Amino acid sequence: MRWDIPTRLAFLVATPLIWIGVADIDHSAIGLQLNLTGLDWLLTALLTDVAALASLVYRRWLWRPQLSPDRKALILELPFFGVLNPFAEELFFRGGALFGLAILVGMPWAIVVTSVVFGVHHVFAKFPISFLVFGTLGGTLFGIVTAHFQSLAPAVLMHAGADLAVFVSSGLVANRFWGIRRHMTGDASSH
């Protein structure tokens, strides 16, 4: 994670921001706006719960964790998986790529292409091959929601819910129910 922020995440954030700066594009054209109603936020909360539950199910049956975060690791992992990673990936994949590609090929094809690339992106990051399907489905849902609301906010929240479920909550559940060892402190026996 310590190399992920200055390398991958910096690229994912900088690329669309440089694009809108150089091309003089309005920030709302890539979904950087919060024009949602109360009902929209309620739907977003429901979809975030669905994304988190689907992630827990995936993690339970298709990708069992090998390590569980301890308290020290959680201090780093919560802001990373709850804020930094979801914002960076959504800004790049749904903000820059989805809205940019939609101009060329239309929104439905833009959703398909960016969703597949999103799934492949995670496989290159050494996720299990099963995550290609799961990530692509998640990317599709995030893309549809972003296109519908014309805002990245719902997708960022849904992505955060999924990431927290996959990386943080599932690790804690795994530790409690499957006896998975801890990481980051070197003390495998601490609870």
GISUL-V883065 format. One record per pair of residues at least 6 apart in sequence whose ideal C-beta (glycine too) atoms are under 8 Angstrom apart, sorted by the first residue. I is the first residue (numbers start at 1). GAP is how many residues later the second one is. Records with the same first field share a line. If there is no record, write none. Layout:
I->GAP + GAP
//
This chain:
1->75 + 76 + 79
4->76 + 81
5->75 + 79
8->80 + 117
9->75 + 76 + 79
11->81
12->76 + 77 + 79 + 80
13->74 + 75 + 78 + 79
15->77 + 81
16->14 + 75 + 76 + 79 + 80 + 81
17->74
19->6 + 77 + 81
20->6 + 7 + 9 + 10 + 76
27->6
28->122
29->70
30->61 + 65 + 66 + 69 + 70 + 122
31->63 + 64 + 68 + 115 + 118 + 119 + 120 + 121 + 122 + 124
32->59 + 63 + 120
33->117 + 118 + 120
34->117 + 119
35->115 + 116
36->8 + 113 + 115 + 117 + 118
40->109 + 114
43->111
44->101 + 105 + 109 + 110 + 113 + 114
45->112
47->94 + 98 + 107 + 111
48->109 + 110 + 112 + 113
49->112
51->87 + 90 + 107 + 108 + 110 + 111 + 114
52->109 + 110 + 112 + 113 + 117
53->112
54->84 + 108
55->83 + 106 + 107 + 108 + 110 + 111 + 115
56->109 + 110 + 113 + 114 + 117
58->72 + 76 + 108
59->6 + 106 + 107 + 111 + 115
60->110 + 113
62->66 + 68 + 72
63->64 + 65 + 67 + 68
64->110 + 114 + 116
65->105 + 106 + 109 + 115
66->114 + 115
67->104 + 113 + 114 + 115 + 116
68->103 + 104 + 106 + 107 + 112 + 113 + 114 + 115
69->8 + 98 + 99 + 102 + 103 + 113 + 114 + 115
70->112 + 113 + 114 + 115 + 117 + 120
72->112 + 113
73->109 + 110 + 111 + 112
74->94
76->108
77->90 + 91
78->86 + 90
81->79 + 82 + 83 + 85 + 86 + 87
82->78 + 81 + 82 + 86
83->77
85->74 + 78
86->70 + 71 + 73 + 74 + 77
87->69
89->29 + 32 + 70
90->52 + 56 + 62 + 65 + 66 + 69
91->61
93->21 + 24 + 25 + 28 + 46 + 49 + 50
94->20 + 48 + 49 + 52 + 58 + 61
95->51 + 57
97->13 + 17 + 20
98->9 + 12 + 13 + 16 + 45 + 48 + 49
99->11
101->8 + 9 + 12 + 13
102->8 + 45
104->6
105->8
107->40
110->33
111->29 + 32 + 33 + 36
112->28
114->25 + 29
115->21 + 22 + 24 + 25 + 27 + 28
116->20 + 23
117->22
118->17 + 18 + 20 + 21 + 24
119->12 + 13 + 14 + 15 + 16 + 17 + 18 + 19 + 20
120->12
121->14
122->9 + 10 + 13
123->6 + 8 + 9 + 12
127->8
138->21 + 24
141->17
142->13 + 16 + 17
143->12
145->9 + 10 + 13
146->6 + 8 + 9
171->9
174->6
175->7 + 16
181->7
182->6 + 8 + 9
//
